[in-house]
């Protein structure tokens, strides 16, 4: 159950980062609704970095796929992909204010994208916000089989290698459960967040062109 305050009338990138540090994030009712609301879930989804696990088939795919994984090269296309309609979802919470705010965070170097490319076509990816040792996952998408899952494996490897302590998924979905995502209550999440904010992590410690075999090694090859 998420609690909603009054619509957030004026949010700057600095206010948004402060909100993240307090365990709060913004969402819109729909892409056509200009208002943003602060969300503070009673229960929060996290993917523990020390116990994330991925199907063996997926790890083999990470090593053998012809897709190319890039980082922070095309914010606009990633946000377009995350906002696009998909089967079972005709609307999105990503409105113009969300696009603009996270574009500013991207320009500041705290919003990041993990992108999966097939030749010159973006086929999947995700974006989120890095703050000290915490990464707040916002949204992911896929146009080709396994593309968003490949992006997630690369993200987890990057976070582990970079010294991050927390991967926030906001909510728990059946899709994320298969990789080890769990639900914690608000107080437990805040404790984990406070601990993560005490460390300095490096999103770029893992090279952008890291060998996929190294990516699988970092995630521990934990397959189910």
Protein Blocks (a to p, Z undefined) as FASTA:
>chain_A
ZZdddddfbacfklmmmmmmnopacddfblklmbdcddddfbdcdddfklgccdfklmmm
mmmpmbdcdehklmmlmmmmmmpccehiabdfbdfklmmmmmmmmmnopaccddddehja
cfbdcddddehjbccdfbdcdfbghklmmmmmmmmmmmmmnopabdcehiacfklmmnop
acddfklmmmmmmmmmmpccdfklpcfklcfklmmmmnoopaZZ
